[in-house]
Amino acid sequence: MTAHSASRHIGDPDREWCVLGIDPGTASTGYGVVIETISGDYELLTCGVIHTSPGQPMHLRLRKIFLDIQEIIRNFQPHEVAVEELFFGRNVTTAITVGQARGAALLAAALADLPLTEYTPATIKQALTGYGNADKYQMQAMVRHLLDLEEAPHPDDAADGVAIALCHLQTGRFHALVADA
């Protein structure tokens, strides 16, 4: 597979720009592929969830996540990948398994030579809604609005993957505007 180079800033008026957003998890990894069109609109190409079975050994679950992300990259050839940063809550065991799923996603992006950016949950919420503590309903409303959809992508993990891709595109657009100022 030939990887695209990140030779331009997001927001370049001469090209569409494709981003794969990933919400990592061991049981379910959400993803969304979004393009910023030449006219500056956003278009959802695909989204979904990679499910693994809790009864499977961890190394097989991670292999599935890795291989499925590689397949998404092959099929949609994104220019960049955006991944939700690991959030440490009270449950350390969950954080460790999410970290393993993130590792599978990061490796898939690295092997495709794709630039990767990580975002905290608060940064994703801030980029989409203007409020770092936005709830799921506010996030889903903005995803629907930005993509001109009748309803938010389902299930929630897929919607989160789409939100991460949109966050990256919105953040890139902001940085491009600041650089041009």
Rosetta constraint file for C-alpha pairs under 8 A:
AtomPair CA 1 CA 74 HARMONIC 6.80 0.50
AtomPair CA 1 CA 112 HARMONIC 7.63 0.50
AtomPair CA 2 CA 112 HARMONIC 7.87 0.50
AtomPair CA 3 CA 77 HARMONIC 7.09 0.50
AtomPair CA 3 CA 79 HARMONIC 7.63 0.50
AtomPair CA 3 CA 112 HARMONIC 5.89 0.50
AtomPair CA 3 CA 113 HARMONIC 6.16 0.50
AtomPair CA 3 CA 114 HARMONIC 6.77 0.50
AtomPair CA 4 CA 77 HARMONIC 7.41 0.50
AtomPair CA 4 CA 78 HARMONIC 7.51 0.50
AtomPair CA 4 CA 79 HARMONIC 5.54 0.50
AtomPair CA 4 CA 114 HARMONIC 7.36 0.50
AtomPair CA 5 CA 79 HARMONIC 6.74 0.50
AtomPair CA 5 CA 114 HARMONIC 7.35 0.50
AtomPair CA 6 CA 79 HARMONIC 6.37 0.50
AtomPair CA 6 CA 80 HARMONIC 7.34 0.50
AtomPair CA 6 CA 114 HARMONIC 7.86 0.50
AtomPair CA 6 CA 115 HARMONIC 7.01 0.50
AtomPair CA 8 CA 12 HARMONIC 6.75 0.50
AtomPair CA 9 CA 172 HARMONIC 7.09 0.50
AtomPair CA 9 CA 176 HARMONIC 6.38 0.50
AtomPair CA 10 CA 17 HARMONIC 6.76 0.50
AtomPair CA 10 CA 169 HARMONIC 6.64 0.50
AtomPair CA 10 CA 172 HARMONIC 5.05 0.50
AtomPair CA 10 CA 173 HARMONIC 5.73 0.50
AtomPair CA 10 CA 176 HARMONIC 6.69 0.50
AtomPair CA 11 CA 17 HARMONIC 7.92 0.50
AtomPair CA 11 CA 36 HARMONIC 7.67 0.50
AtomPair CA 11 CA 40 HARMONIC 7.24 0.50
AtomPair CA 11 CA 169 HARMONIC 7.92 0.50
AtomPair CA 11 CA 172 HARMONIC 6.82 0.50
AtomPair CA 11 CA 173 HARMONIC 5.03 0.50
AtomPair CA 11 CA 176 HARMONIC 6.36 0.50
AtomPair CA 12 CA 16 HARMONIC 7.96 0.50
AtomPair CA 12 CA 38 HARMONIC 7.83 0.50
AtomPair CA 13 CA 38 HARMONIC 5.45 0.50
AtomPair CA 13 CA 39 HARMONIC 7.17 0.50
AtomPair CA 13 CA 40 HARMONIC 7.54 0.50
AtomPair CA 14 CA 38 HARMONIC 6.17 0.50
AtomPair CA 15 CA 37 HARMONIC 7.22 0.50
AtomPair CA 15 CA 38 HARMONIC 5.50 0.50
AtomPair CA 16 CA 35 HARMONIC 6.41 0.50
AtomPair CA 16 CA 36 HARMONIC 5.48 0.50
AtomPair CA 16 CA 37 HARMONIC 4.60 0.50
AtomPair CA 16 CA 38 HARMONIC 5.13 0.50
AtomPair CA 17 CA 35 HARMONIC 5.26 0.50
AtomPair CA 17 CA 36 HARMONIC 5.17 0.50
AtomPair CA 17 CA 37 HARMONIC 6.80 0.50
AtomPair CA 17 CA 78 HARMONIC 7.71 0.50
AtomPair CA 17 CA 79 HARMONIC 6.58 0.50
AtomPair CA 18 CA 33 HARMONIC 6.95 0.50
AtomPair CA 18 CA 34 HARMONIC 5.77 0.50
AtomPair CA 18 CA 35 HARMONIC 4.24 0.50
AtomPair CA 18 CA 36 HARMONIC 6.55 0.50
AtomPair CA 18 CA 77 HARMONIC 7.67 0.50
AtomPair CA 18 CA 78 HARMONIC 4.72 0.50
AtomPair CA 18 CA 79 HARMONIC 5.36 0.50
AtomPair CA 18 CA 80 HARMONIC 6.85 0.50
AtomPair CA 19 CA 33 HARMONIC 5.69 0.50
AtomPair CA 19 CA 34 HARMONIC 5.51 0.50
AtomPair CA 19 CA 35 HARMONIC 6.24 0.50
AtomPair CA 19 CA 78 HARMONIC 5.13 0.50
AtomPair CA 19 CA 79 HARMONIC 5.94 0.50
AtomPair CA 19 CA 80 HARMONIC 5.04 0.50
AtomPair CA 19 CA 81 HARMONIC 5.60 0.50
AtomPair CA 19 CA 82 HARMONIC 7.11 0.50
AtomPair CA 19 CA 165 HARMONIC 5.67 0.50
AtomPair CA 19 CA 168 HARMONIC 7.64 0.50
AtomPair CA 19 CA 169 HARMONIC 7.46 0.50
AtomPair CA 20 CA 31 HARMONIC 6.95 0.50
AtomPair CA 20 CA 32 HARMONIC 5.76 0.50
AtomPair CA 20 CA 33 HARMONIC 4.50 0.50
AtomPair CA 20 CA 34 HARMONIC 6.64 0.50
AtomPair CA 20 CA 73 HARMONIC 7.87 0.50
AtomPair CA 20 CA 78 HARMONIC 5.97 0.50
AtomPair CA 20 CA 80 HARMONIC 6.46 0.50
AtomPair CA 20 CA 81 HARMONIC 4.77 0.50
AtomPair CA 20 CA 82 HARMONIC 6.20 0.50
AtomPair CA 20 CA 161 HARMONIC 7.93 0.50
AtomPair CA 20 CA 165 HARMONIC 5.77 0.50
AtomPair CA 21 CA 31 HARMONIC 5.46 0.50
AtomPair CA 21 CA 32 HARMONIC 5.16 0.50
AtomPair CA 21 CA 33 HARMONIC 6.30 0.50
AtomPair CA 21 CA 34 HARMONIC 7.96 0.50
AtomPair CA 21 CA 81 HARMONIC 5.92 0.50
AtomPair CA 21 CA 82 HARMONIC 4.77 0.50
AtomPair CA 21 CA 83 HARMONIC 5.83 0.50
AtomPair CA 21 CA 161 HARMONIC 4.79 0.50
AtomPair CA 21 CA 162 HARMONIC 5.85 0.50
AtomPair CA 21 CA 163 HARMONIC 7.33 0.50
AtomPair CA 21 CA 164 HARMONIC 4.93 0.50
AtomPair CA 21 CA 165 HARMONIC 4.07 0.50
AtomPair CA 21 CA 166 HARMONIC 7.80 0.50
AtomPair CA 22 CA 29 HARMONIC 7.02 0.50
AtomPair CA 22 CA 30 HARMONIC 5.77 0.50
AtomPair CA 22 CA 31 HARMONIC 4.53 0.50
AtomPair CA 22 CA 32 HARMONIC 6.74 0.50
AtomPair CA 22 CA 81 HARMONIC 7.60 0.50
AtomPair CA 22 CA 82 HARMONIC 6.25 0.50
AtomPair CA 22 CA 83 HARMONIC 4.79 0.50
AtomPair CA 22 CA 84 HARMONIC 6.57 0.50
AtomPair CA 22 CA 105 HARMONIC 7.70 0.50
AtomPair CA 22 CA 160 HARMONIC 7.77 0.50
AtomPair CA 22 CA 161 HARMONIC 4.68 0.50
AtomPair CA 22 CA 162 HARMONIC 7.76 0.50
AtomPair CA 22 CA 164 HARMONIC 6.68 0.50
AtomPair CA 22 CA 165 HARMONIC 7.57 0.50
AtomPair CA 23 CA 29 HARMONIC 5.61 0.50
AtomPair CA 23 CA 30 HARMONIC 4.83 0.50
AtomPair CA 23 CA 31 HARMONIC 6.15 0.50
AtomPair CA 23 CA 83 HARMONIC 6.17 0.50
AtomPair CA 23 CA 84 HARMONIC 5.56 0.50
AtomPair CA 23 CA 157 HARMONIC 6.62 0.50
AtomPair CA 23 CA 158 HARMONIC 7.78 0.50
AtomPair CA 23 CA 160 HARMONIC 6.10 0.50
AtomPair CA 23 CA 161 HARMONIC 4.96 0.50
AtomPair CA 23 CA 164 HARMONIC 7.38 0.50
AtomPair CA 24 CA 28 HARMONIC 7.23 0.50
AtomPair CA 24 CA 29 HARMONIC 4.55 0.50
AtomPair CA 24 CA 30 HARMONIC 6.42 0.50
AtomPair CA 24 CA 83 HARMONIC 7.42 0.50
AtomPair CA 24 CA 84 HARMONIC 7.02 0.50
AtomPair CA 24 CA 98 HARMONIC 6.24 0.50
AtomPair CA 24 CA 101 HARMONIC 5.65 0.50
AtomPair CA 24 CA 102 HARMONIC 5.41 0.50
AtomPair CA 24 CA 105 HARMONIC 7.44 0.50
AtomPair CA 25 CA 29 HARMONIC 4.72 0.50
AtomPair CA 25 CA 30 HARMONIC 7.73 0.50
AtomPair CA 25 CA 97 HARMONIC 7.30 0.50
AtomPair CA 25 CA 98 HARMONIC 4.83 0.50
AtomPair CA 25 CA 101 HARMONIC 5.53 0.50
AtomPair CA 25 CA 102 HARMONIC 7.31 0.50
AtomPair CA 26 CA 52 HARMONIC 6.91 0.50
AtomPair CA 26 CA 61 HARMONIC 7.06 0.50
AtomPair CA 26 CA 62 HARMONIC 7.27 0.50
AtomPair CA 26 CA 97 HARMONIC 6.10 0.50
AtomPair CA 26 CA 98 HARMONIC 5.81 0.50
AtomPair CA 26 CA 100 HARMONIC 7.50 0.50
AtomPair CA 26 CA 101 HARMONIC 5.40 0.50
AtomPair CA 27 CA 51 HARMONIC 5.73 0.50
AtomPair CA 27 CA 52 HARMONIC 5.11 0.50
AtomPair CA 27 CA 53 HARMONIC 6.65 0.50
AtomPair CA 27 CA 54 HARMONIC 6.63 0.50
AtomPair CA 28 CA 49 HARMONIC 6.03 0.50
AtomPair CA 28 CA 50 HARMONIC 5.40 0.50
AtomPair CA 28 CA 51 HARMONIC 4.56 0.50
AtomPair CA 28 CA 52 HARMONIC 6.39 0.50
AtomPair CA 28 CA 157 HARMONIC 7.24 0.50
AtomPair CA 29 CA 49 HARMONIC 5.42 0.50
AtomPair CA 29 CA 50 HARMONIC 5.03 0.50
AtomPair CA 29 CA 51 HARMONIC 6.70 0.50
AtomPair CA 29 CA 65 HARMONIC 7.35 0.50
AtomPair CA 29 CA 101 HARMONIC 7.78 0.50
AtomPair CA 29 CA 157 HARMONIC 6.68 0.50
AtomPair CA 29 CA 158 HARMONIC 7.84 0.50
AtomPair CA 30 CA 47 HARMONIC 7.56 0.50
AtomPair CA 30 CA 48 HARMONIC 5.88 0.50
AtomPair CA 30 CA 49 HARMONIC 4.40 0.50
AtomPair CA 30 CA 50 HARMONIC 6.40 0.50
AtomPair CA 30 CA 156 HARMONIC 7.98 0.50
AtomPair CA 30 CA 157 HARMONIC 4.40 0.50
AtomPair CA 30 CA 158 HARMONIC 4.29 0.50
AtomPair CA 30 CA 159 HARMONIC 7.36 0.50
AtomPair CA 30 CA 160 HARMONIC 6.53 0.50
AtomPair CA 30 CA 161 HARMONIC 5.00 0.50
AtomPair CA 31 CA 47 HARMONIC 5.42 0.50
AtomPair CA 31 CA 48 HARMONIC 5.59 0.50
AtomPair CA 31 CA 49 HARMONIC 6.17 0.50
AtomPair CA 31 CA 50 HARMONIC 7.95 0.50
AtomPair CA 31 CA 157 HARMONIC 7.38 0.50
AtomPair CA 31 CA 158 HARMONIC 5.31 0.50
AtomPair CA 31 CA 159 HARMONIC 7.78 0.50
AtomPair CA 31 CA 160 HARMONIC 7.37 0.50
AtomPair CA 31 CA 161 HARMONIC 4.06 0.50
AtomPair CA 31 CA 162 HARMONIC 6.30 0.50
AtomPair CA 32 CA 44 HARMONIC 7.47 0.50
AtomPair CA 32 CA 45 HARMONIC 7.69 0.50
AtomPair CA 32 CA 46 HARMONIC 5.80 0.50
AtomPair CA 32 CA 47 HARMONIC 4.07 0.50
AtomPair CA 32 CA 48 HARMONIC 6.63 0.50
AtomPair CA 32 CA 158 HARMONIC 6.37 0.50
AtomPair CA 32 CA 159 HARMONIC 7.41 0.50
AtomPair CA 32 CA 160 HARMONIC 7.95 0.50
AtomPair CA 32 CA 161 HARMONIC 4.73 0.50
AtomPair CA 32 CA 162 HARMONIC 4.16 0.50
AtomPair CA 32 CA 163 HARMONIC 7.79 0.50
AtomPair CA 32 CA 164 HARMONIC 7.91 0.50
AtomPair CA 32 CA 165 HARMONIC 6.56 0.50
AtomPair CA 33 CA 44 HARMONIC 6.16 0.50
AtomPair CA 33 CA 45 HARMONIC 5.45 0.50
AtomPair CA 33 CA 46 HARMONIC 5.34 0.50
AtomPair CA 33 CA 47 HARMONIC 6.17 0.50
AtomPair CA 33 CA 76 HARMONIC 7.60 0.50
AtomPair CA 33 CA 78 HARMONIC 7.57 0.50
AtomPair CA 33 CA 162 HARMONIC 6.64 0.50
AtomPair CA 33 CA 165 HARMONIC 6.79 0.50
AtomPair CA 34 CA 42 HARMONIC 6.66 0.50
AtomPair CA 34 CA 43 HARMONIC 5.57 0.50
AtomPair CA 34 CA 44 HARMONIC 4.57 0.50
AtomPair CA 34 CA 45 HARMONIC 5.64 0.50
AtomPair CA 34 CA 46 HARMONIC 7.37 0.50
AtomPair CA 34 CA 162 HARMONIC 7.00 0.50
AtomPair CA 34 CA 165 HARMONIC 6.24 0.50
AtomPair CA 34 CA 166 HARMONIC 7.01 0.50
AtomPair CA 35 CA 42 HARMONIC 5.62 0.50
AtomPair CA 35 CA 43 HARMONIC 5.28 0.50
AtomPair CA 35 CA 44 HARMONIC 6.59 0.50
AtomPair CA 35 CA 45 HARMONIC 7.20 0.50
AtomPair CA 36 CA 40 HARMONIC 5.79 0.50
AtomPair CA 36 CA 41 HARMONIC 5.63 0.50
AtomPair CA 36 CA 42 HARMONIC 4.58 0.50
AtomPair CA 36 CA 43 HARMONIC 6.51 0.50
AtomPair CA 36 CA 169 HARMONIC 7.15 0.50
AtomPair CA 37 CA 41 HARMONIC 5.28 0.50
AtomPair CA 37 CA 42 HARMONIC 6.04 0.50
AtomPair CA 37 CA 43 HARMONIC 7.16 0.50
AtomPair CA 41 CA 146 HARMONIC 7.90 0.50
AtomPair CA 41 CA 147 HARMONIC 7.81 0.50
AtomPair CA 42 CA 146 HARMONIC 6.60 0.50
AtomPair CA 42 CA 147 HARMONIC 5.60 0.50
AtomPair CA 43 CA 147 HARMONIC 5.79 0.50
AtomPair CA 44 CA 147 HARMONIC 6.64 0.50
AtomPair CA 44 CA 162 HARMONIC 7.87 0.50
AtomPair CA 47 CA 153 HARMONIC 7.44 0.50
AtomPair CA 47 CA 158 HARMONIC 5.69 0.50
AtomPair CA 47 CA 159 HARMONIC 7.61 0.50
AtomPair CA 47 CA 161 HARMONIC 7.35 0.50
AtomPair CA 47 CA 162 HARMONIC 6.78 0.50
AtomPair CA 48 CA 154 HARMONIC 7.56 0.50
AtomPair CA 48 CA 155 HARMONIC 7.59 0.50
AtomPair CA 48 CA 157 HARMONIC 7.67 0.50
AtomPair CA 48 CA 158 HARMONIC 4.73 0.50
AtomPair CA 49 CA 155 HARMONIC 7.69 0.50
AtomPair CA 49 CA 157 HARMONIC 6.50 0.50
AtomPair CA 49 CA 158 HARMONIC 5.56 0.50
AtomPair CA 50 CA 65 HARMONIC 6.48 0.50
AtomPair CA 50 CA 68 HARMONIC 7.13 0.50
AtomPair CA 52 CA 56 HARMONIC 7.72 0.50
AtomPair CA 52 CA 61 HARMONIC 5.58 0.50
AtomPair CA 52 CA 64 HARMONIC 7.24 0.50
AtomPair CA 52 CA 65 HARMONIC 7.78 0.50
AtomPair CA 53 CA 61 HARMONIC 7.10 0.50
AtomPair CA 56 CA 60 HARMONIC 6.50 0.50
AtomPair CA 56 CA 61 HARMONIC 6.46 0.50
AtomPair CA 57 CA 61 HARMONIC 6.56 0.50
AtomPair CA 58 CA 62 HARMONIC 6.15 0.50
AtomPair CA 59 CA 63 HARMONIC 6.14 0.50
AtomPair CA 60 CA 64 HARMONIC 6.30 0.50
AtomPair CA 61 CA 65 HARMONIC 6.44 0.50
AtomPair CA 62 CA 66 HARMONIC 6.10 0.50
AtomPair CA 62 CA 100 HARMONIC 7.30 0.50
AtomPair CA 62 CA 101 HARMONIC 6.15 0.50
AtomPair CA 62 CA 104 HARMONIC 6.14 0.50
AtomPair CA 63 CA 67 HARMONIC 6.00 0.50
AtomPair CA 63 CA 104 HARMONIC 7.43 0.50
AtomPair CA 64 CA 68 HARMONIC 5.93 0.50
AtomPair CA 65 CA 69 HARMONIC 6.14 0.50
AtomPair CA 65 CA 101 HARMONIC 7.07 0.50
AtomPair CA 65 CA 104 HARMONIC 6.47 0.50
AtomPair CA 65 CA 105 HARMONIC 7.15 0.50
AtomPair CA 66 CA 70 HARMONIC 6.22 0.50
AtomPair CA 66 CA 104 HARMONIC 4.92 0.50
AtomPair CA 66 CA 105 HARMONIC 5.91 0.50
AtomPair CA 66 CA 107 HARMONIC 7.51 0.50
AtomPair CA 66 CA 108 HARMONIC 5.92 0.50
AtomPair CA 67 CA 71 HARMONIC 6.23 0.50
AtomPair CA 67 CA 108 HARMONIC 7.75 0.50
AtomPair CA 68 CA 72 HARMONIC 6.31 0.50
AtomPair CA 69 CA 73 HARMONIC 6.17 0.50
AtomPair CA 69 CA 105 HARMONIC 6.65 0.50
AtomPair CA 69 CA 108 HARMONIC 6.44 0.50
AtomPair CA 70 CA 74 HARMONIC 6.14 0.50
AtomPair CA 70 CA 108 HARMONIC 5.62 0.50
AtomPair CA 70 CA 109 HARMONIC 7.69 0.50
AtomPair CA 70 CA 112 HARMONIC 7.98 0.50
AtomPair CA 71 CA 75 HARMONIC 6.07 0.50
AtomPair CA 72 CA 76 HARMONIC 5.99 0.50
AtomPair CA 72 CA 77 HARMONIC 7.72 0.50
AtomPair CA 73 CA 77 HARMONIC 5.02 0.50
AtomPair CA 73 CA 78 HARMONIC 6.30 0.50
AtomPair CA 73 CA 109 HARMONIC 7.97 0.50
AtomPair CA 73 CA 112 HARMONIC 7.77 0.50
AtomPair CA 78 CA 114 HARMONIC 8.00 0.50
AtomPair CA 79 CA 114 HARMONIC 6.56 0.50
AtomPair CA 79 CA 115 HARMONIC 7.51 0.50
AtomPair CA 80 CA 114 HARMONIC 5.45 0.50
AtomPair CA 80 CA 115 HARMONIC 5.10 0.50
AtomPair CA 80 CA 116 HARMONIC 5.98 0.50
AtomPair CA 81 CA 109 HARMONIC 6.81 0.50
AtomPair CA 81 CA 114 HARMONIC 6.66 0.50
AtomPair CA 81 CA 115 HARMONIC 6.27 0.50
AtomPair CA 81 CA 116 HARMONIC 4.75 0.50
AtomPair CA 81 CA 117 HARMONIC 6.49 0.50
AtomPair CA 81 CA 165 HARMONIC 7.68 0.50
AtomPair CA 82 CA 116 HARMONIC 5.61 0.50
AtomPair CA 82 CA 117 HARMONIC 4.86 0.50
AtomPair CA 82 CA 118 HARMONIC 5.68 0.50
AtomPair CA 82 CA 119 HARMONIC 7.33 0.50
AtomPair CA 82 CA 164 HARMONIC 6.33 0.50
AtomPair CA 82 CA 165 HARMONIC 6.04 0.50
AtomPair CA 82 CA 168 HARMONIC 6.38 0.50
AtomPair CA 83 CA 102 HARMONIC 7.80 0.50
AtomPair CA 83 CA 116 HARMONIC 7.41 0.50
AtomPair CA 83 CA 117 HARMONIC 6.38 0.50
AtomPair CA 83 CA 118 HARMONIC 4.85 0.50
AtomPair CA 83 CA 119 HARMONIC 6.38 0.50
AtomPair CA 83 CA 164 HARMONIC 6.74 0.50
AtomPair CA 84 CA 118 HARMONIC 5.56 0.50
AtomPair CA 84 CA 119 HARMONIC 5.03 0.50
AtomPair CA 84 CA 120 HARMONIC 5.88 0.50
AtomPair CA 84 CA 121 HARMONIC 6.68 0.50
AtomPair CA 84 CA 164 HARMONIC 6.82 0.50
AtomPair CA 85 CA 118 HARMONIC 5.29 0.50
AtomPair CA 85 CA 119 HARMONIC 5.18 0.50
AtomPair CA 85 CA 120 HARMONIC 4.96 0.50
AtomPair CA 85 CA 121 HARMONIC 7.25 0.50
AtomPair CA 86 CA 95 HARMONIC 7.10 0.50
AtomPair CA 86 CA 98 HARMONIC 7.27 0.50
AtomPair CA 86 CA 99 HARMONIC 6.52 0.50
AtomPair CA 86 CA 102 HARMONIC 7.93 0.50
AtomPair CA 86 CA 120 HARMONIC 7.35 0.50
AtomPair CA 87 CA 95 HARMONIC 7.11 0.50
AtomPair CA 87 CA 120 HARMONIC 7.28 0.50
AtomPair CA 87 CA 121 HARMONIC 7.65 0.50
AtomPair CA 88 CA 92 HARMONIC 7.07 0.50
AtomPair CA 88 CA 95 HARMONIC 5.96 0.50
AtomPair CA 89 CA 95 HARMONIC 7.39 0.50
AtomPair CA 91 CA 95 HARMONIC 6.48 0.50
AtomPair CA 92 CA 96 HARMONIC 6.20 0.50
AtomPair CA 93 CA 97 HARMONIC 6.42 0.50
AtomPair CA 94 CA 98 HARMONIC 6.07 0.50
AtomPair CA 95 CA 99 HARMONIC 5.98 0.50
AtomPair CA 96 CA 100 HARMONIC 6.34 0.50
AtomPair CA 97 CA 101 HARMONIC 6.44 0.50
AtomPair CA 98 CA 102 HARMONIC 6.13 0.50
AtomPair CA 99 CA 103 HARMONIC 6.15 0.50
AtomPair CA 100 CA 104 HARMONIC 6.51 0.50
AtomPair CA 101 CA 105 HARMONIC 6.43 0.50
AtomPair CA 102 CA 106 HARMONIC 6.00 0.50
AtomPair CA 103 CA 107 HARMONIC 6.03 0.50
AtomPair CA 104 CA 108 HARMONIC 6.30 0.50
AtomPair CA 105 CA 109 HARMONIC 6.37 0.50
AtomPair CA 106 CA 110 HARMONIC 6.08 0.50
AtomPair CA 106 CA 116 HARMONIC 7.71 0.50
AtomPair CA 107 CA 111 HARMONIC 6.03 0.50
AtomPair CA 108 CA 112 HARMONIC 6.42 0.50
AtomPair CA 109 CA 113 HARMONIC 6.34 0.50
AtomPair CA 109 CA 114 HARMONIC 5.36 0.50
AtomPair CA 109 CA 115 HARMONIC 7.45 0.50
AtomPair CA 109 CA 116 HARMONIC 7.04 0.50
AtomPair CA 110 CA 114 HARMONIC 5.93 0.50
AtomPair CA 110 CA 115 HARMONIC 7.63 0.50
AtomPair CA 110 CA 116 HARMONIC 7.96 0.50
AtomPair CA 117 CA 168 HARMONIC 7.82 0.50
AtomPair CA 119 CA 123 HARMONIC 6.03 0.50
AtomPair CA 119 CA 124 HARMONIC 6.36 0.50
AtomPair CA 119 CA 164 HARMONIC 7.70 0.50
AtomPair CA 120 CA 124 HARMONIC 6.37 0.50
AtomPair CA 121 CA 125 HARMONIC 6.29 0.50
AtomPair CA 121 CA 132 HARMONIC 7.92 0.50
AtomPair CA 122 CA 126 HARMONIC 6.03 0.50
AtomPair CA 122 CA 132 HARMONIC 4.52 0.50
AtomPair CA 122 CA 133 HARMONIC 6.36 0.50
AtomPair CA 123 CA 127 HARMONIC 6.04 0.50
AtomPair CA 123 CA 132 HARMONIC 6.28 0.50
AtomPair CA 123 CA 167 HARMONIC 7.98 0.50
AtomPair CA 124 CA 128 HARMONIC 6.34 0.50
AtomPair CA 124 CA 132 HARMONIC 7.52 0.50
AtomPair CA 124 CA 163 HARMONIC 7.12 0.50
AtomPair CA 124 CA 164 HARMONIC 6.23 0.50
AtomPair CA 124 CA 167 HARMONIC 5.42 0.50
AtomPair CA 125 CA 129 HARMONIC 5.77 0.50
AtomPair CA 125 CA 130 HARMONIC 6.95 0.50
AtomPair CA 125 CA 131 HARMONIC 6.08 0.50
AtomPair CA 125 CA 132 HARMONIC 4.90 0.50
AtomPair CA 125 CA 133 HARMONIC 6.66 0.50
AtomPair CA 125 CA 134 HARMONIC 5.87 0.50
AtomPair CA 125 CA 139 HARMONIC 6.83 0.50
AtomPair CA 126 CA 130 HARMONIC 4.38 0.50
AtomPair CA 126 CA 131 HARMONIC 4.57 0.50
AtomPair CA 126 CA 132 HARMONIC 4.30 0.50
AtomPair CA 126 CA 133 HARMONIC 7.64 0.50
AtomPair CA 126 CA 134 HARMONIC 7.71 0.50
AtomPair CA 127 CA 131 HARMONIC 7.84 0.50
AtomPair CA 127 CA 167 HARMONIC 5.45 0.50
AtomPair CA 127 CA 170 HARMONIC 6.48 0.50
AtomPair CA 127 CA 171 HARMONIC 6.65 0.50
AtomPair CA 128 CA 139 HARMONIC 6.94 0.50
AtomPair CA 128 CA 142 HARMONIC 6.39 0.50
AtomPair CA 128 CA 143 HARMONIC 7.69 0.50
AtomPair CA 128 CA 163 HARMONIC 7.52 0.50
AtomPair CA 128 CA 166 HARMONIC 7.40 0.50
AtomPair CA 128 CA 167 HARMONIC 6.15 0.50
AtomPair CA 128 CA 170 HARMONIC 7.55 0.50
AtomPair CA 129 CA 134 HARMONIC 6.90 0.50
AtomPair CA 129 CA 138 HARMONIC 7.08 0.50
AtomPair CA 129 CA 139 HARMONIC 6.67 0.50
AtomPair CA 129 CA 142 HARMONIC 6.54 0.50
AtomPair CA 134 CA 138 HARMONIC 5.94 0.50
AtomPair CA 134 CA 139 HARMONIC 6.61 0.50
AtomPair CA 135 CA 139 HARMONIC 6.35 0.50
AtomPair CA 136 CA 140 HARMONIC 6.03 0.50
AtomPair CA 137 CA 141 HARMONIC 6.07 0.50
AtomPair CA 138 CA 142 HARMONIC 6.34 0.50
AtomPair CA 139 CA 143 HARMONIC 6.22 0.50
AtomPair CA 139 CA 163 HARMONIC 7.57 0.50
AtomPair CA 140 CA 144 HARMONIC 6.12 0.50
AtomPair CA 140 CA 152 HARMONIC 5.56 0.50
AtomPair CA 140 CA 159 HARMONIC 7.16 0.50
AtomPair CA 141 CA 145 HARMONIC 6.10 0.50
AtomPair CA 141 CA 152 HARMONIC 7.12 0.50
AtomPair CA 142 CA 146 HARMONIC 5.89 0.50
AtomPair CA 143 CA 147 HARMONIC 6.07 0.50
AtomPair CA 143 CA 149 HARMONIC 7.97 0.50
AtomPair CA 143 CA 152 HARMONIC 6.53 0.50
AtomPair CA 143 CA 159 HARMONIC 7.76 0.50
AtomPair CA 143 CA 162 HARMONIC 7.54 0.50
AtomPair CA 143 CA 163 HARMONIC 6.35 0.50
AtomPair CA 143 CA 166 HARMONIC 7.84 0.50
AtomPair CA 144 CA 148 HARMONIC 5.56 0.50
AtomPair CA 144 CA 149 HARMONIC 4.74 0.50
AtomPair CA 144 CA 150 HARMONIC 6.62 0.50
AtomPair CA 144 CA 151 HARMONIC 6.00 0.50
AtomPair CA 144 CA 152 HARMONIC 5.25 0.50
AtomPair CA 145 CA 149 HARMONIC 6.61 0.50
AtomPair CA 152 CA 159 HARMONIC 6.69 0.50
AtomPair CA 153 CA 158 HARMONIC 6.36 0.50
AtomPair CA 153 CA 159 HARMONIC 4.94 0.50
AtomPair CA 153 CA 162 HARMONIC 7.96 0.50
AtomPair CA 154 CA 158 HARMONIC 5.90 0.50
AtomPair CA 154 CA 159 HARMONIC 6.00 0.50
AtomPair CA 155 CA 159 HARMONIC 6.49 0.50
AtomPair CA 156 CA 160 HARMONIC 6.11 0.50
AtomPair CA 157 CA 161 HARMONIC 6.34 0.50
AtomPair CA 158 CA 162 HARMONIC 6.37 0.50
AtomPair CA 159 CA 163 HARMONIC 6.14 0.50
AtomPair CA 160 CA 164 HARMONIC 6.21 0.50
AtomPair CA 161 CA 165 HARMONIC 6.47 0.50
AtomPair CA 162 CA 166 HARMONIC 6.22 0.50
AtomPair CA 163 CA 167 HARMONIC 5.99 0.50
AtomPair CA 164 CA 168 HARMONIC 6.33 0.50
AtomPair CA 165 CA 169 HARMONIC 6.37 0.50
AtomPair CA 166 CA 170 HARMONIC 5.96 0.50
AtomPair CA 167 CA 171 HARMONIC 5.91 0.50
AtomPair CA 168 CA 172 HARMONIC 5.95 0.50
AtomPair CA 169 CA 173 HARMONIC 6.09 0.50
AtomPair CA 170 CA 174 HARMONIC 6.28 0.50
AtomPair CA 171 CA 175 HARMONIC 6.24 0.50
AtomPair CA 172 CA 176 HARMONIC 6.07 0.50
AtomPair CA 173 CA 177 HARMONIC 6.26 0.50
AtomPair CA 174 CA 178 HARMONIC 6.25 0.50
AtomPair CA 175 CA 179 HARMONIC 6.06 0.50
AtomPair CA 176 CA 180 HARMONIC 6.21 0.50
AtomPair CA 177 CA 181 HARMONIC 6.25 0.50
